[in-house]
Amino acid sequence: MDPADPLPGSPGLPDGEESGKHVNYWEAASAGAPGAAGSFAPTGAPSGKATAALVCGIAGLCMGVCCCGMGIFGIGASIVAAVLGSQEVKDIEAGRSDPAGIGQARTGRALGIAGIVLNAVIWAGLALYYAIVIVVAIAAS
């Protein structure tokens, strides 16, 4: 496969057409000369940021769903996942990082956002529950 060609299965662009939304990750990866600022040597392996975003996203969801008492850690891990995933996607699209990690970065970002929302809903539900318990206890006394 020629690195300048679009990825297999991608439609590419018809001849003569250009789009600001189309990103050829293989072209971006091979554009910089070795050692040039902003370039890298493609290894075919996802970067540490992409992997960290995925791990933090999974951890944030698990801590939020399974361990309601550990919600602060769940929200923290989810925020880290969303930030790292967003940064890595931008780096890949700009050609500063290996495109092999795009799936992990996007998944980590999505899990991070979902974890933030889920943890916030759980915290709000717990706060409402405890508020009702306190009001009932005061009313009963």
Buried (B, 14 or more C-beta within 10 A) or exposed (E): EEEEEBEEEEEEEEEEEEEEEEBBBBBBBBEBEEEEEEBBEBEEEBBEBBBBBBBBBBBBBBBBEEEBEBBEBBBBBBBBBBBBBBBBBEBBBEBBBBBBBBEBBBBBBBBBBBBBEBBBEBBEEEEEEEEEEEEEEEEEE
